[in-house]
């Protein structure tokens, strides 16, 4: 009598769950069942006639088999998922069993026409979500290894054929950038100019970064390279002129460190005068300060003129920018707690959220297929759009990164995308979704959610929508 190895290993397994046998060399062996003899020894028998088959010669090391390949962990509804599985065992001639311990109904474990072991299937709309996958490989000696991963089925994005026409001159904006640290600030600078019909720029401040000096000359050079006047000449006069953007450039902090006497800069003074000018004109709109680098210059402005606090709203990209000048970051936080608890501040990548770094969602994961993949978006929709497109810089990490752009997408989202409310950071937005940190600081918001993946998904879920609109704006160069 033979006893199935399923009982020998005390593991429940049925063929319909996906059970395939492979040799150590990777060939698939059909018509055989792995069983044990009455003496409790594993062997093979013919499935049809029950005849015992001679075991292959094996040199047993006692080592478990392994999965050589790693799976893709994302697929879009309606598209084929295919994971070519390779396993290995150092025991020469060993037989390996690969099976699916846990699978959703739309996936199956098969051998294709080339004898390649493959996990494959096509999810539909009802399968959107996260699926837990467990695969196991077992050798003839009973040693096994599991491969466990989550497979995320993303909803197929709906692409609008035409951009929504926004109203003109919606927000007062001042950008504080550590331009020169890496190319992504320059990428975001392009977006700022391209949306300057909505984002009325009152200042662009070149401040120090964690490893480069403030570079006002570089900032001016790139504003010229964007050639925004070409778009204006092509029928979009509502965009700001190159001359207007250049006139608002200022030099910010030259060195990192908390604020204090004698540390004012043209940039920190410009923040103050921008607020005062609006007050004198009766303009009640807040000044949105978009901080793309350390908060050195912003902290100095609050130090020198704390009365501006009710008139500004800060959206900062934290993470390494926060740690680079933690003294300035903490000055603003303590200022809020002790002097003006109603300070409005979104800290994206806050130390208080364990740096869940929501902003990374703008370039990480989301729908990264075809022209919506980072480098391919540049090649398809930016290159060939005049000198400005050909000069557009890429990053080593992901091609298109623009990690500071969530600060702008937060403002653009309600107008261009019809999503969110700039007065309610807890609502959904292209620029991320956030939570109130404390009722004692009612306008201070940090990264939401339990995990980094969930926080970043509040941006990357909108990837195709915010890139579609930018793609159409790039066409304005033509």
SULZI-V85450 format. One record per backbone hydrogen bond with DSSP energy under -0.5 kcal/mol. CO is the residue of the C=O (numbers start at 1). NH is the residue of the N-H. Records with the same first field share a line. If there is no record, write none. Layout:
CO: NH, NH
This chain:
3: 36
4: 7, 8
5: 9
6: 11
7: 10
14: 17
15: 18, 19
18: 100
20: 98
21: 29
22: 96
23: 26
27: 23
28: 30
31: 47
33: 35, 45
34: 5
35: 43
36: 3
37: 40
41: 37
43: 35
44: 53
45: 33
46: 50
51: 46
53: 44
58: 60
66: 68, 88
73: 152
75: 154
76: 79
79: 123
81: 121
82: 84
83: 85, 119
86: 68, 69
88: 66
90: 92
91: 94
92: 59
94: 24
95: 140
96: 22, 98
97: 138
98: 20
99: 101, 136
102: 134
104: 107
108: 110, 120
110: 118
112: 115
115: 117
116: 112
117: 85
118: 110, 120
119: 83
120: 108
121: 81
123: 78
124: 127
125: 128
129: 153
131: 151
133: 149
134: 101, 102
135: 147
136: 99
137: 145
138: 97
139: 142
143: 139
145: 137
146: 148
147: 135
149: 133
150: 152
151: 131, 153
152: 75, 154
153: 129
154: 77
157: 159
158: 160
164: 166
171: 173, 200
172: 288
173: 202, 203
174: 290
175: 177, 205
176: 292, 293
177: 207
178: 181
182: 180, 185
183: 187
184: 188
185: 189
186: 190
187: 191
188: 192
189: 193
190: 194
191: 195
193: 196
195: 198, 199
197: 169
198: 171, 200
199: 201
200: 173
203: 175
204: 206, 250
205: 177, 207
206: 252
212: 209
214: 216
215: 219
216: 220
217: 221
218: 222
219: 223
220: 224
221: 225
222: 226
223: 227
224: 227
227: 230, 231
228: 232
229: 233
230: 234
231: 236
232: 235, 236
236: 239
241: 245
242: 246
243: 247
244: 248
245: 248
246: 249
248: 204
250: 206, 252
251: 267
253: 208
260: 263
265: 269
266: 270
267: 271
268: 272
269: 273
270: 274
271: 275
272: 276
273: 277
274: 278
275: 279
276: 280
277: 281
278: 282, 283
279: 282
282: 284
286: 172, 288
287: 289, 313
288: 174, 290
289: 291, 315
290: 176, 292
291: 317
295: 299
296: 300
297: 301
298: 302
299: 303
300: 304
301: 305
305: 308
306: 309
308: 311
309: 312
311: 287
312: 344
313: 289
314: 346
315: 291
316: 318, 348
318: 321
319: 323
320: 324
321: 325
323: 326
325: 329
326: 330
327: 331
328: 332
329: 333
330: 334
331: 335
332: 336
333: 337
334: 338
335: 339, 340
340: 343
341: 443
343: 345
344: 314
345: 347, 445
346: 316, 348
347: 349, 350, 447
348: 318
349: 319
350: 353, 355
351: 354
357: 360
358: 361
359: 362
360: 363, 364
363: 365
366: 368
369: 372
370: 373
373: 377
374: 378
375: 379
376: 380
377: 381
378: 382, 383
382: 385
384: 386
385: 389
386: 390
387: 391
388: 392
389: 392
395: 399
398: 400
399: 395, 401
402: 405
404: 407
405: 408, 409
406: 410
407: 411
408: 411, 412
409: 413
411: 415
412: 416, 417
413: 417, 418, 419
421: 424
424: 427
425: 434
429: 432
433: 448
435: 446
438: 441
439: 442
441: 438, 444
443: 345, 445
444: 437
445: 347
446: 435
451: 455
452: 456
453: 457
454: 458
455: 458
456: 459, 460
457: 461
458: 432
459: 462
460: 367, 463
462: 466
463: 467
464: 468
465: 469
466: 470
467: 471
468: 472
469: 473
470: 474
471: 475
473: 476
474: 477
475: 478
